[in-house]
Amino acid sequence: MMGLLIRNGTHMNITIKATRHQLNDEERTLVDQKLGVIAKLLGRDADTAELNVEVALTADGEKHGEAWRAETNLTAGGKFYRASASADTMASAIEAVHKELAQEIKSQRGRAHKMWKRGRAAIKAMLQRG
């Protein structure tokens, strides 16, 4: 299923794929609600963001307890983010992958900000030395 999610004036293209399971409307809504919030973290890059989500019912889930797997691939602003998680329910797997993806985006943004501050400090030091 492909869709364009519009939330708070930001657009993000979300593609949902289900493996070994047929998604109903409630499950699609759950994925849109949980992962659509990621658009807020992307800021201006949300308009060109492409989020691919795969939700799968694993074959050996009954034996080992983790029956659901969720994977996301996000391309935004020239950067690529990937997250995956397994859980005993689909909602738990979606929640876990949402947290992992949000953490990865925040980490990358923090890294870029640190580099910008470091460069700004270097320029200031060069100007002060004359």
C-alpha angles and dihedrals in degrees: 000000000000125000144161111233115206115192128161092347094306123113124212125175110225124190117190123197125184123201122199089353138074111228117224125206094267092055093047089050090050091053092046093049097046099041099031089071087069087078089072092058092052095057112184092002091065092084092065096033120127116197119189115191126188120190114188137182103220120227096226096041095111092058100044103030100240102099100161131061126187124190129181133191115190126188115188134150093355092305129111124216126185132186134169135178141173127211143156093257131039092235091054092049091050091048092050093048090048091055093047093049093047091050092050092051093047091048092052092047091050091050092052091048092051091052091050091051092047091051091047090052091050092052091048091051091050092050093049092052090052 
